Amino acid sequence: MKQLMLGNAAAARGLYEAGVAVASSYPGTPSTEITEELAKYDEVYSEWAPNEKVAMETAFGASLAGKRSFCGMKHVGLNVAADPLFTVSYTGVNAGMVIAVADDAGMHSSQNEQDSRHYARSAKLPMLEPSDSAEALNFAKQAFELSEQFDCPVLLKMCTRVAHSQSVVETGERVAPPEKPYEKNIAKYVMTPANAIRRHPKVEERMEKLAEFAETSALNRVEEGSDRAVGIITSSTCYQYVREVCGDRFPILKLGMIWPLPEKKIRDFAASVTTVTVVEELDSFIETYLRELGIACSGKAFFPPLGEFSQNVVAEKMGLPVHKGVALDENIPPRPPAMCAGCPHRGLFYTLSKNKCTVLGDIGCYTLGAAAPLNAIEMTLCMGASVSAAHGYNKALGAESERRTVAVIGDSTFMHSGMTGLANIAYNGSHSTVIILDNSITGMTGHQQNPTTGYNIKGEPAGKIDLEALCKAMGFTRVRVVDPYDLAACDAAVKEELAADEASVIISRRPCALLKYVKHKAPLRVDADKCVGCKSCMRIGCPAISIHDGKATVDQTLCVGCGVCAQLCKVGAFESTAEKEG
């Protein structure tokens, strides 16, 4: 059956049709929907793991047991999973294992623009790179076949544009392969140095066989053109841009298997055209390979090594006509991202800013605490880094720093990689204050469950981590819970814990305002007669509050009645619409 399908949904469909049995992932934009879609198929066991390393190890365990497995993550998540990745290349697999990694050129939702193709080369693993939804489905199925044929995991590289765009796919039926029985094999699966050193030659032999496969595989194809003055080598969404801009004017070598690359096919293609142009986003991965082969080519000399491309970028850099588009009559004012109205993190960040704390932040929607007018967060590096960095910062600067520095980390990020940093504080003894922003969900990627919520990926009851008990078990005697809507309580907690001569944990607990089960209070309104236009309420940066004709006003379609603004108003101008109506 043919249908329009999101790239991530198509990848999930391909995994399903290939008979995947176990899927373990950590949510990360733009990869999240692959596992969310897989969870809709009852034949597949799906889960959210605490982090990407655990997810990959879980998938490996399922493969070892003889069932096809999958794990998915975004590009920075592959950094977290790099430890098992490099070694599973040595052990190989039993049943097929596919690893999806989604890059984020343009950094729509990421802290860097790393190019995951380098991981395939470094880990000596094959990588497939679809350019649309149809290929996402088909490549996912082929990835399992390659995994079992060559005894290794296969990387499926998505990107934001493929993952989050739709194109036509043709779905098929699920065909689950026979289970592969597990056989004890210490020499293959126990990676002590003595065994690993014997596995490495097998990895190199496998890469040679994969390179031979790449030469004849339909994954890599040549599309003819009428003008052989230029030959284009490309992959992923860049292929789509080239096709739209150039049509069938120039010959194209379209690479679907991005590692290992087909040396002979590339040489033959280059010999058939006058000049070679490489069109690829981010790093010069293909171009560098061509230069290693001694093939003259151009690419990054005029294509930028950063950001997403587009049809116009490709046309401009190739000296072809650029579509001008239609300009709007008026400039649309920018709309920077902001925490939602009623976000439980707002009151806590206001408190930290008011107390002039040095705030080391983490990865999540709460990173917006760095934005004006709160300007609270001063550092964000990677998942879990807030806790570890606060410890190092305080060890470097001493007691005075400990009395003004805090780490802030979300509940899901804390489970991902914050616990080890907290253990470091307990073990190595800085008097650091860590604030866990517990909004009862993984908010940054669209409300996925995590080990602190008590529900699994399907919304069914599951094991729930008790954050207070966990922190106390790790050696913290000062563990307290505050409601971030209560500014006075937040202020007291921050002051008292920073003044304490020992490490402490504050849990700022209130569910995300966007969760469906959260019941909001009636929205507030402003009594214009009382409002003096002091703009104190604007200091929290709530999108529901604005100033009109010198007076504060509340957008009641946005307001959730949290009351944080009312606590800032010294003249009592804010009132509940429920009270007014009563």
N, C-alpha and C positions, 0 to 999 in steps of 0.2 A: 504494500500500500504506500502511495506517495503522499507526503505531507510536509508542510513547513515545520522546521524544528530548530530550536536553539542549538548552537554548536555543542554546548555542554550536555544538553539532553540527548543529542545525537551520539556523542561519545558514550554516554551511559547506555543508550540503546544497543550500541555495538558490543559493549561489554556484556550486556544481558544476553544478546543473541549468541555470543560466543560461549555462554555457559559459565560465566563467573559465579563463584559460590560465596566468596567472602570479600567484603569491601570494608576497609578501615582507613579513615582520612581525618585530617584536621581542617576545618573550614578556613578558606583564605581566598579572597577575591583576586583573580577571576576564575578560580577553580571550583568554587563551592557547589554549584548546581549539579556537577557530575554525580557526586555522592548523594545529594538530595534526591535526584531523579532515580538513582539506583535503589534508594530506600523504598521507592514506590512499588518495586517488584518483590512480591512475597517470596519468590524462589531464591532471592539473594539475601544473605545475612549482611546487614550494613550497620556501621557504627561510627560515631565520632570518637576518636581517640584523644587523649589529653594533649598530645603533640604529634608532629610529623614523624619523628624518630620512632615513637611507639607504633604509629600507624604502619610504617614500613616493616617493622619487625613483626607485627601481627600478620601482615600480608605474607611475609616470608614464611611464617609458621604454618599458615594455611596451605601455601604452595608445597611446603615440606610434607604436609600430611596427605597431599595428593589431590587437592582441589584448586581450581583456577582462582587466582586472587587478584585484588586491585588495591592500590592506595593512591590518593590524589592530594595535591597541595599546590600552593602558589610558589613562585620562584624562590622567595626568601625562605619558604618552608623546606625547600630542598637542601638549604644550608644546614638546617636542623637535622635532617635525615641523612646527611652526607656520610656519617659514620657507618651505618649499616649498608648504604649504597655501594661504597667502594669494596666492601668485603663480600657482599652477596654476588658481586661480579666474579669473585674467585670461587665461591662455593657452587655457583649455579643454582638451579631450581629443580624441583620435581615436576609438579604441574605448572602450567604457565602463570607468569606473574607480570602484570602491567603496572607501570608507575606513570601517572599523569602529572605533568608539571605545567603550570600556566604562567607565562611571562606577562609583564605589565608595562610594555613600552608606552611612554607618556605618563607613567606613574599616576594613573587615575585613582589608585587606592593602595599605594605602596611607598616605601621609604627609599627605594633605589630602583635602578633600571637594569639590573644584572641580566646577562644573556645566558640562559640555561644550557645552550648548546655546548658550552665548554665542559659541562659536567659529563656529557656523553663521551666526549673525547678523553677526558681525564680518567673516568671510571672504566673506560673501555667497554662501553655498552652501546647497543644500537638505539637510535632515536628516530621516530617517525614524526613528521610535521604536517598535519592536515591544513588545507587552505580554505575549507568550507565545511558545512555540516555533513554533507554526504561523505566527504573524505574522513571526517571525524568518526563517523559510524564504521566505515569500512576499515580504516586504519586500526581502530580499536580491536576489531575482529582479527585482522592480520597480525597484530602485535602478539596475541596469544599463540598463534601458529608459529611465529618466529621465536618466541620465548621457548617453546617446547622443542622446536627444531634445533636451536643453537644452544640450549641449556643455559639460559640467562634471563634476567629481567629485561623488559623492553620499555624504554621511555617514550611516552606519547606527549609531545610538546604542543600545548595549546598556547594561545595568546588572547588578550582581551577582545580583539576584534572578531576572532573566530569563535571564541567561547560565548560571546554575548550578541552575536548576530544570527539571523535565521536564513536558512536556504532549504531547498527541497531535498528530502531524503526519501529513499525507498526502504521501508522496514521489512524484515523477514521474521522467521520463526526462531525461537530459541532452540539451539542444539547443544545440549550439555554433553561433553565428552565423557567417556568412561573414567571413573576415578582411578588415579594412579596409586597403587599401593606404596606405602612408605617402606623403604628398605634401609636398615641400619648401614651406614657407610661413614665410618669415622674419618677416613682419609679425605673424603669429599666435604664433609660438613663441620668438622672440628678444626677451626683455623688457628691451631698452634703454629708457631713458626715452621716447624718441621713439615707440617702438612701444607701450609700456605705456600711454601717455596716450591712445592711440587705442583701446586695448582696454577701458579702464574704462567708457566709455559702453555697450559691449556687455554688460558685467557687469550694469549697472543695467537695461538692457532685458530681460535674461534674468530678473532677479528679478521684474520686472513680469509676465512671462509665467508664471513659476512660481507667483506669487501667484494669477493667474487659474486655473491648473491646480488649485491647492489648494482652490478654491471648489467644484469639481465632482468631485474625486477621491474614490473610495471609501475612500481612506486615512483620510479624516475623515468620521465618520458621527454622526448623531443617533439615539439610542435613546430611545424614548418612555417616559414614566412616568405614573402615575396622579395624582400630586400635583405640580401646577405651581407650588407655593409656592416651591420651590427648584429651580434648574437647576444641574447640576454639569458643569464643564469640567475634563477630566483627560486623562492619557495614561499610557503605560508600566504599571508594576506598580500604580500608584495606581488605575488603572482597575479592575484586578482586585479590589483592596481595597474600592473603592466598590461594585462589583457584589455582592460577598459580603455587605457590611454592609447595603446599601440594597435589593438585589434590583431589582425594576422599579418601585419607589416613585417615584423622582424621574427626570425626563428627564436624559439624559447626552449631552454633546457629547464624543465620544471622538476625540482627535487622534492620528492615526498619522503625519502629516507635521507635525513640530513647528516647522519653518521652511522657507519662509515660512508664516505662519499665515493662515487664510482669513478675511479681515476681514468680508465680507458674511455668511458663514455664522455667524460669531460674533455679529454684530449681530442677525441674525434670531433666533438661539437666545436671546440675552439678552432680546429683546423678547417672546418667547413665555412667559417665566417671570416670577415676581414678584421673586425675588432670585437672584443668581448667586454660586455658591461655586466657587472654584478649588482643586482638590486636586492638589498637585505636590510632589515631594521637592526638597529643597535650595532653590535660589533662586526668587524670585517672577518667573520668566521669563514665563509665560503671564499672570499677574496684572498685571505691569507693562505688557504689551502692551494688555490690556483697558483699563487706566487711561489709556494714551496715546490710546485711541480714545474716551475719555470715558464708558466703561461702568462703572457702579458695581458693585463686586464685593467679596467678602471671601475671605480665604485665609490669608495669613501673619499676620493678626491673631490667629489661634488655631492654625494649623498651624505646627509648628516649622520653621525654616530649616536644620535640621541633622539628620543621622541618617536611618536607614531608617524608613519608616512600616510599619504593620501594620494588620490588620483592627481591632484594638482601639484603636489610635491614631485611626483614621478615625472609628470609632463614638463614641469619647469626645469628640472635638472637634466632632462634628456633633450631640452631645446625644442619641445613640441608645443603646440597651442595649449594655453591654459584657460580653463573655463573660468570666466570672471564672476559668475553668479549675479545675484541681484542684491544691491545694498538696501538696507532699511532706511526709511526717512529719518528716523530718530535713533540715537545711540541708546542701547539698552544698558541701564546701570548694572555693574557687576553684582553678583549675589554670592558672596563668599560663604563657604560652609559654616554652619553654626550648630551648637548643641540645640536640641529640640526644646520647644516650650515645655516646661515641667521636667526637664532632664534632672535626675537626682544628683548628678555630679556638679551642677552649677553652684549650689550653696556651699559645697565643700571647697570648690576652687575659689569662690569669693572669699571664704574665710582664710585660705592660705595666702591669697594675694593681699588681703587686708593686714595680715600679720607679717608681711614681707618675708615669707619663707622662701628658701631656695628649694624648688620643687623639681626633682628628677622624675621624668614621666616615662610612659611605656606605650605599647601599641594597642590602639583601640579607638573607639569614637571619642573617648575622653581626652585624646590627644588635642582635641579642639580647645582644651583648657589653656593652650598656648596662645590662642587668638585674642584679639582685642574684643571687649574692654578688660577681660580678666587678666590676660598676659601672665598667667600663673606658671605654666610649665616652661622650664628652661633647657631641658634635654630630653630627647627621645631617640633611642638608638635601635633597639631590636627587642623581640619578645623576652621579657624577664630582666632586661638590663637595668631597669630603674632600681631594683632592690640591690643588685650586685654593685652598681655604680655608686649608690648612696653609701654603702659600706666603705668602698674605696675612697670616696670623697671625704668621708668623715675621718677615716684613718689617716689621710694625708694632712688634714687641717686641724684635727683634734677636737677637744671638748667644746670649744666655742661654736664650731661648725655643727656639732651634734644638736645644739640647742636652737638651730634655725633651719635645718635641712630635713626634708622628708622625701620618701619615695612614694609614688602613687602607681597602682597597678590594678587592673580589672580582675574580676573573679576568674574568668576563663583564662586570661593570660597568666595569672598566678598559678593555676593548675598546669598550664603549658610548660612554663619554665621559671616561675617565680619562687617555687618552693626551695630549690637548691640555693638560690641567693639568700633566702631567709635562713636556711640552715647555716650558711656561711656567717651571717651576722651572729647567730646564737653560738656557733662554735668558736669564732675568732673575736668575739667580744667587742664590737662597736656599740655605742649606745644610740643606735639608729632608730628612727621612727618610720614605720612602713604603714601606709594606708591602703587597704584593699577596698576598691570601689566595687561593692557587690550589688550589681543591678539584676541579678538572678537570670542572666542569659548571656550568650555571646552576641553582643549588640552590633559590633562593627561589620559583621558579614551577613546580617539579616536574620538575627534571632535563632541561632542554633543552640541546642542544649549543650551542657557541659557537665563535668562530674559534680558540680556544686548545686545543680538545679533539681536533681531527683527524678529526671526523665531522660529517656534515651532518644535516639534519632527519630523514632516513630511516635514520640510523645507518650510512651508507656512508662509506668513507674520503674525506676532504676535506683541503683545505689547512689546515695547522696553523701558527699563529703561535708563534714561539720567543720567549718573554717575555724571556729573558736577552739574546738578540741584539738584540731590539727596544730594550730599555732602553739597552744599550751604544751602539746606533746613534743614540740620541737624545742622547748625550753624557755618559752616566753611566759612570764608571770603577769605581765601587764598586757592584757588583751581586752579591748572594750568595743562596744557597738554603739554607733550613733546614727541618728536619722538626719540625712543631709538637708532635709527641709527645715530642720530646727537650727537656725543660725547660732543661737546662744549655746546650744549643746555642742555644736561643732567647734565653736570658738574655745569653749572650756576644754574640750578634749585635746585640741591641738596644743594649747598653751601648757596643759598639765603634762602631756606625754613628752613634749620637747624639753620640759624642765626636769624630767625624771632622770635619775642617774643610772638608768639601765635601758636596754632596748625595749621597744614596745610596738604593738600592732593596734591600729584603729581600723575597725571594719565599718565603712560607711555603707549602710544597707538600706536600700529602697529599690523596688523593681523598676525596670525601664518603663518610662511613661507610655511607650508605644505598644507594650504587651497587651494583647486583647483582653486578658482577664483582669487587668488593673482597672479599678473603679475610681474615676476622678470625681473631685468635688465640683460644685458649680463654678463657672468662671467668675473672675473678679471684674469689677468696673471701677472707674475713678470718679469721685465726686469732684467735679471741676471747681466748685466753690471752695473746697478745702485745699486743692492742689495749688502749691505756690511756685511750681515750675523749677524746683531745685535740681531735678534730674538725678536724684539719688537712686531712684529705681532703675535708671539706665546703666548703672554700674555692673549689673549682673549679666547684661547682654542678652536678655530674653527676647526672642523674636516676636513675642506677643505684645510687647510694650513699645510704644513710639511716642513722639512728641508732636502735637498739632496745636498751632496757635499758642505756643508757649506752655501748654498743659500736657500732662501725661495722658495717654489713652490706651485701652486694652482691646486687642483684637479677640473677641470672645469666641471666634471659631478656632483659635489656637490655644487659648488659655485653658489650663487643666485645674486651676484653683489651688496650686501648690502653696501659695501664700508667702513665698520667699520675698517677693517684692514688697509686700505689706510690712514685713519686718524691717525694711529699710526706710520706710516712709515715716518721718517724725511727726507729720501732721495728721496721720490717720486718713489719708485720702482714698485708700483702697478699701473696697467693701465687696462682700459676696453678693452676687446677683440672687442667690437663694434667699439670703436674709432680706434683701430689698423687696423681693416678691412676696415674702411672708409678711 
